[in-house]
Amino acid sequence: MTKIIVFSPNRYSLYTTTVTEMLIQRGVTVSSIYARKLINPSRALSEFRRDGSRLLKKIWKKLFLRQAAYQSGNSENILNFRKVNNISITELDEFQTKYSIPVISCSSLNDAIVVNGLQEIQPDLVVFTGGGLIRQDVLSNSGNGVLNCHMGLLPPYRGMDVVEWPILEDHIEQVGITVHFMDQGLDTGDILRVRQIQPRKGENISGLRDRIEPIMCQTLVDTCIDFLNEKIERHPQKISAGKQYFKMHPFLLNIVAKKLEDIQNSSTAKDL
């Protein structure tokens, strides 16, 4: 019997609950779910140093607004995707109640409790839905590996804000997502599937990101199942084929918004 473990950034992640319930619907056995604790001062300080005020906005949207954050946005967001696909679970604890899947809390996905759990279960695969960088002792005990969906095209766009960077660099055709295996580098592991996603007419960055999120859910689940059924192969990356991008300065974000607006008024954007 194939065994899958899911990694989650927190117990309330819509991305995690969507991916996990879709896997179950498709007949995949989820053996356990590891979720980072919400309160972790050292992690919060580290992430605030990296993201600044954007971290506060992310927390507000993901943990407080949650579903309400999408009500007035793009109709092709994760909320509507969940309705179409009959995804009803909104908190990880419901998997324990409904499916008897253990949900284990950890301060970090690199904690000893995670490594010990992996060694005990010996999963075929770990599905990553967020939660930070993964150390080698976790990677080494994850069966075939830790599968992630990156909101950017690999190998050219590794790191952060990789929806915005290709637009800034006038590479609109390189907006997209990549399903890949994690390694000790940053977005440098073997690639399984790449999908280009072009902005549509009238779509801003926020709307584009909202539309990409459910595509990531579907692509991650499809790729996971295809890999388990040996219908897809791993393709190693060349480190020299791409570079790592970092958080984009607000000044540049304004330029991206203007560039995207200009694209909407040209024939480059798809009117779908």
N, C-alpha and C positions, 0 to 999 in steps of 0.2 A: 504494500500500500504506500503510495506517494505521500510524503509528509512535508508540509509547508509551515514555516514560522513567519509571522508578520512583525515588523518593527514599526513603531509609531512614535510621533513626536509628543503626543498627549492623548488622553482618554476621550477627547471631544473632537478629534480631527474628522471632518467630513470626508476628506480624501482617504483616510484610513478605513473608515466604516464603509465607504462606497466600494473600494477595492476589495476589502475582505468579504463583504456580502456577495459581491459578484463572483469571487472565487468559489465560494460555497455553492452558489447557484449553478456554477459550471461543474460541480462534482469534485472539487479539490478539497482534500482533507487539511484543514488548518489545525495544527496540533497545539499551538499556543500563540499568544500575542504579548509582546513586550512593549510597554509604553513608558516614556519618560515621565517622571513626576513633574507637576506643574511648578512647584516651589523648589527652586535650586539656586540660591544666591550667587554662587560662583559662576554657574552657567549664564545666569541672567546678566551679570556684570560683563562677562566675556562677549556675549552677543550684543550688549548695548554699546560696548566699545567698537564693535564692528559695524553695527547698523544704525546707531544713534537713535534719533526720533522715529525712524522708520520701524524700529522694533516695537515701539509703543503702538503705532498704527496697526501693525500686524497682529499684536496681542488683542487689541480692541476689536479687530475684525474677526479673527479666528476664534477667540475665546468668549467674547462678550456679545458681539452682534451675531456671530455665527450665521444662521440661516437668514436672519434679517438683513445681513449685509448684501444679499443678492436680490432682494425683493424688487428693487427699482432698476436693476441693471439689465445687462444683456439677457435675453430670453434663453440663449444657448449656454447657460451656466450649469454648474454642478447640481444646483437644486432641481432644475427641470430635468436634467439627465437622470437624477435619482428617481423622480416620479415615473419617467418613461420606463426605467429598468426595475421598477418595484423594489427600490432600496428603502427600507423602513428604519433600520437601526441607526441611531444618532449618537450613541455613546458605547464605548468598548465593553462596559460591564454587561450590556445586553447580550453580547455573544456568549458570555459565561452563563447567563440565565437561560437563553434560548437554545444554545448549541453545546453547552457544557465545555466551552473552550476556555482554558485558564487564561486570565489576563493578569500579567505580572508587572508590578511597578518597579522602576529602577531610576536611579539618579542620572545614569548615563547608559547608553546602549552598549558601552564597553565594560560595564560592571561585571564582577565575578559571578553574580547571580545569572547573568545572561550567558556567559561562557559555560558555566556549569549546566545550565538548561540545554544549551546546544549539544554539549557532550552527551547528555543523557538521552535526548530525543534523537540525535543524529538525523537532522532533516535532510531532505533531498535538495531543498532550496530555501533561502530566506528572501522574503519580499519586503523591500524597504519603502516606507511611505513618509519618510522624514525622520529627523532626529540627530543630525550631526554626522561628523566623520566617524568612520569605523576603524578600529585597530586590527592589527594582523591576527591576534589570538581569536577574535570573533570571526574574521574572514576565514580562518583556517578550519573552523568548526561549523561552517555553514553549508556543508555538502558541496553542491556544484557552485555555490557562491551566493552573494547578496545582490539581488536584482533591483535596479533603480530606474526610474524614468526621469530624465534630466530635461528641464524646460529650456532647451537650446539644442542646436545641431552640433554633434560631435563628429570629428575632433576639432573643427575650427573655433567653436565657442564654448569654452570651459569656464566654470566659475559663476559669478553673480551677474544679474541684470542682462542675461544673454537673450532676452527678447528685445531689449532696447539697443544693445551695442550694434547688432547688424544693421538696424535702421539708421543709426548715427553714421555708420561707415558705408552707407549706400549699398548694402548687400541685403535688400529686402527679401530676396529669394532664399536667404539662409536663416530665416525665422522658422523655428520648428521644435521638435522634441526628439529625444533619443533614449531608447531603452538599452541599458548597458549593465555589465557587472561592475561592482565597486571593487577598487583595490586601494592600496595605501596612498596613491596619488589623488589628485582632485579631478574627478571626471575623466580619468585616463584608462579605465578598465575596458575589457572586450565589449564590442558593440554587437547587439542583436538586431535592432531595428531602428531605422531613421525615418522620420515623417516630416515633410515640409508643411508649413501652415502659413498661408498668405493673409495679410490684413484684408478686411473687406471695406467697401465704401461706407463711410460714416462711422467707422470703428476707431475709438481711441485706445490708448495703451491699456487702460483698465479693462475695457471691454474685450480687448484681444486676449489679455491674460485670463479673464473669466471664461472665455470660450476655449482656451487651450486646456484648462484644468480637467474638464470631463473627457477630452480627447486623450489626455494622459492616463486617466483611469482605465478607459477602454483599451488603449494600446498596451499598457502594462499588463493587464489581465490576459489579453489575447497572446501576448508574447510569452508570458509565463507558461500558459497552457501549451503553446506551440513548442516551446523548449522542452517541456516535460514529455511531450509526445515525439520528440526528436524530429521536428519539422523545421527547425531553424538552427543555424550554425553561429558560433561565436567568431567575430572578426577582430583580431587585435588592433589596437590603435598604434600609430606612430606618434611618439611624443612630439616630434618636430612638425607634425601636420597641423598643430593648433597651438593656442596660447591661453593662459588663464586671465580672465577678466575680473575686475573688482567692482565694488559698489560705485554706481555712477553718480557724479556730482549733480546737485539740483540744476545748476546752470546748463549742463549737458542734457538733462532730462527735458528741459524746456525746448532745447533745440530738437530733440527727438520728437516731441509733441508737434512742433511746427513742421518737421519733415514728414511726419505721418499725415498731417493735415494736407500737405501739398500732394502727397501720394494719392489721397482720396479724390483729389481733383484731377488726377491724371488717369490714364488707361492702365496703370500698373496694378492698382487694386482690383480685386474681383468683386463684381456686383452680383452677389448670390442671394 
